[in-house]
Amino acid sequence: MTDVMSRPVPGVRRRGWIRVLVQAIRYDVLLAPVGVMTMVDALSRAPHIAPHRRRHLAAQGAQQPESRWRRFGVGVLSVVLGVGCWFLMGLGALAVVRGLGWGLVEDRVVEPGTWGGPSWGGAWAVHALLAVPCLVVLAAVLRGIAALHQRLVRGEGKWVLPATVAVAAGWVALFWSWLGQV
């Protein structure tokens, strides 16, 4: 007996997880600028501002929001999610530099209480081993945000808008608390 799920479906191309992740990161990087352009388009009364963006969204199966205020709201959510993704990408870069590359940025003196100490190699290994799961979680979160925003733009499901608002409110709260620390 053959499993129906294991047979390849004709016409469906499998994508590797690295390609999916790179596309999600590229999508997340562009969220804030596209959100700003969406807000400008929503506030302007000229319908010819961005026909190429409308065609691009229509080719992806996206629905244009009904009112210009809804478009403006989607733009605001896009900016907040995009800035949050930039913050996450900065944390990912920090995890690479301070985790995987710990031995390259620190001098050879290992202070007492350093994770993995007292040896320099042990401290580097522990920092690297802790950075890898952090990077995996960050990649999954970035992929999830890209998928959530794509569903928001397409207008899929009633749960998408409240979930996006909750994620955006979480980003604002995280950023506000981070500013309080600085």
Disulfide bonds with the S-S distance in Angstrom:
none
